[in-house]
């Protein structure tokens, strides 16, 4: 018995007539085990969307994660306003920030000056007359470098400045623990979802 797992861009179209049931990871995998035991053939769909919609920002990060940004950010406590410690460039959003600039506040998440992009990962299976799905978010990884950049504020010759980069999460973060013997067949189809109404 093998199961195909693939990215499906428009699988929601075929699901509109079926009831949707949200599962946690344990419930989702248990349903797959039951289908394997029944010897029925079925598909597990995996869809991954790139989001940059201000859902996540540095003010709401736990201290252990916020420490990764300590060279650039500072705050008094969890969910307090985040300020820039030094001038830097947000390479993902192509923006430059000055020292002591207000970057993010948890009480105003819809209008941050800085946000953390993430993948929305959704696994789903159609069985028993309904669609069962498990979804989770995987945040991009931060990386802080010193680079020589040019620009209006940096001069024609350029100067060294901190650069904040956001790298996609590792592939293993996007996977769930499926039963042994599952064959994976990926058809990658990335969709970028950006909330342009956010006041960056």
N, C-alpha and C positions, 0 to 999 in steps of 0.2 A: 504494500500500500504506500502510495506517495501522494504528496500534496504540493500543488504549485502555489507559489506566493509571488504575486506580481503587483506592480503599481498600476492602478486603473484610474484614468482621469475622469471618466464619466460614469463610474459604476453606480452613482447615486440615482441616475435616471431609471435604472431597473429596480431600485430599491424603494421607489416612492409608493408602490402599491403594497409593500410589505411593512409590518410593524417593526420598529427599531428597539433593540434591547441593549442598553449599555452594560458592559461587564467590567470587572476588574481583571487583572492579568490572570489570576488563578482560575476564575470562572471561565474565561475565554479558552484557556489551554485545556481545561477539563472537558469543555464541550467538544474540542478537537479530538481528545482521547476517546470520547464516546462514539464519535463518528468513525474513527479508525476501527474500533471494536465492532462496529456494525458493518464494516467492509463496504461502505458506500463511498463513491467518488464525489469529491467536492473541491471547491476552490477557496483559498484564503487570500483575500485581497489586501495589499498593503499600499496605502496612499501617503505620500509625504508632501506637505506644502511648506514653503518658506514664508514665514510671517515676520513682518516688521511693523507691528500695529500698536506699539507702546504698552503691551501687556506686562512686560518685564522691564525693570529699571534698577539701578544700583541702590536706591533707597530701600527696596524691599528684599535685597539679598541678605541671607544670614551672614553673621560675622565671618565664618570660615570661607565663604565665597567672596565676600567684600574685600578680604585681605589681598586677593589677587589684583585688586585695583588700587591698593594703598599708595603706590608711587604717584598716582594721578588724582585720587579722590580722598576726601575726608568727610566725616559726619560725626555727630555726637553719639548717636545710638541707632539701633534698628528702626527704620521707618522715619528717621529724621531727614531733614533736607541735606542733600549732598552738594558739596562745593568742589571746585577744581583746586588742586594743590599747586599746580604749575601749568603753564601754557602747554597745550597738546593738540594734536590733530586726530579726529575720529575718522579713520581711513574708510570705514564701511559706509558712513553717511556723507563723507567728503565735507566735513565741517571742522573749523578751528575754534578753540576755546581759550580764553584768557585765564590768568590766575584769579582765584577767588570768585569765579563765575558760578552762579546757581545752575546746577546741572539737572537735578531731579528731586521731586518731593512725592512721597507716597500718597499724600492727600490730593494730588492733582495729576494722576497717572495718565489722563487723556491728553495732557499737554506737557510732556517732558521735553527737555532739550536734548536728552540722550536716552536711548532705549537699546535693549539687548535683543537682537534678532534670534529667532528660534525656528525649529522644524516642528510642525504639528504632524505626528505620526498616527495613522489610524489603520488598525487591522480589522477586517470584517469577514464574516462567513454567512452565507445564506443557507439556513436549514430550518426544518420544522415549520415552514411557512412564515418565517421572520428572518430579520437580519440581526446578528449578534456582533457587536463591535467593542473594541478596546482601543482607547486613544490616550496619548500622552504627549507632552511637550519636551523637546530636547534643546536646551539653550546652546548657542554658539559659545565657543571657548575664547576667552580674551588673551591677547598677547600684546605686551608693551615693549616697544623698541625705540632706540635713538636713531633717527635718520636725518640726513641733510635734505631739506625741502626748500623749494623756491616759491615765491608768491608775492603779492602786494605787501603783505605784512612782514614777510621774511627777507625781502630784498632780492635783487637780480642775481646776486652771487649765492644766495641761499644761506641757511644756517641750520645748526643741529637743533632738533626739537623732538620731544616725546611723540610717538605715534601709537595710537590705540587701534589694534586690529581685532576683528572678530572672525574666527575660523570655524567652519562647520564642525559639528560634533563627530566623533569617530563612528564608523559604521556599526561597531558592536553596541553602541548606545541605542541605536535605532532598531536593534533586534530584540525579540523576546524569546524566552526559553520554551521552544516548541518540542514536542515529543521526538525521540530518536527515530531515525528513518525517514524524516521529512526531507523531501528534495526541494530546494529553493530555486525558483526561476524568476529573475528580476527583469522587468521591463521598466526602465527608469523614465519617469515623466514628471518633472518638477514643475510646480505651479508657484509663482511668487505672488503673495498676498500682502499688499501694503495699504495702510490706512492713511490716505493723503489728507484726511481732514484734521489730523493731529497738527497742532501748532508748534512745529519745531522752530 
